[in-house]
Amino acid sequence: MFRTSQEDQLDTPEKIAIQLRADKNLDPAIANALASLVKAAYRDLSKNDGELKQDP
């Protein structure tokens, strides 16, 4: 009955990546690097209930 848009099906890091890549002020390589950082941080923090890992 209701259709969901493709954007509604994307996860948070991917939505952020799309915004970074669309930003005309960012070099595409920098946008991709930032998107990778966001995805890695999100994955790490979401698996650890938001707690940062501390180096010994």
C-alpha positions as a Python dict, from the first residue, in 0.01 Angstrom:
ca = {
    (1, 'M'): (0, 0, 0),
    (2, 'F'): (266, 252, 107),
    (3, 'R'): (595, 270, -70),
    (4, 'T'): (909, 363, 112),
    (5, 'S'): (1166, 565, -70),
    (6, 'Q'): (1515, 432, -117),
    (7, 'E'): (1642, 696, 126),
    (8, 'D'): (1409, 567, 398),
    (9, 'Q'): (1577, 227, 367),
    (10, 'L'): (1930, 362, 411),
    (11, 'D'): (2103, 345, 745),
    (12, 'T'): (2234, 653, 923),
    (13, 'P'): (2598, 630, 811),
    (14, 'E'): (2493, 591, 449),
    (15, 'K'): (2266, 896, 472),
    (16, 'I'): (2561, 1095, 608),
    (17, 'A'): (2785, 962, 330),
    (18, 'I'): (2538, 1079, 66),
    (19, 'Q'): (2537, 1427, 215),
    (20, 'L'): (2916, 1439, 229),
    (21, 'R'): (2949, 1326, -133),
    (22, 'A'): (2692, 1584, -246),
    (23, 'D'): (2878, 1870, -77),
    (24, 'K'): (3038, 2076, -354),
    (25, 'N'): (3285, 2224, -102),
    (26, 'L'): (3450, 1886, -46),
    (27, 'D'): (3691, 1715, -280),
    (28, 'P'): (3540, 1375, -372),
    (29, 'A'): (3835, 1189, -218),
    (30, 'I'): (3795, 1381, 108),
    (31, 'A'): (3419, 1319, 110),
    (32, 'N'): (3478, 946, 66),
    (33, 'A'): (3741, 944, 341),
    (34, 'L'): (3506, 1124, 580),
    (35, 'A'): (3224, 885, 490),
    (36, 'S'): (3450, 590, 570),
    (37, 'L'): (3542, 742, 906),
    (38, 'V'): (3177, 803, 993),
    (39, 'K'): (3081, 447, 898),
    (40, 'A'): (3366, 296, 1101),
    (41, 'A'): (3295, 510, 1407),
    (42, 'Y'): (2922, 442, 1389),
    (43, 'R'): (2977, 68, 1354),
    (44, 'D'): (3224, 62, 1644),
    (45, 'L'): (3020, 279, 1879),
    (46, 'S'): (2687, 115, 1801),
    (47, 'K'): (2829, -228, 1884),
    (48, 'N'): (2972, -105, 2213),
    (49, 'D'): (2667, 81, 2341),
    (50, 'G'): (2831, 415, 2267),
    (51, 'E'): (3135, 356, 2486),
    (52, 'L'): (3468, 459, 2344),
    (53, 'K'): (3744, 202, 2359),
    (54, 'Q'): (4034, 316, 2574),
    (55, 'D'): (4390, 237, 2481),
    (56, 'P'): (4580, 74, 2769),
}
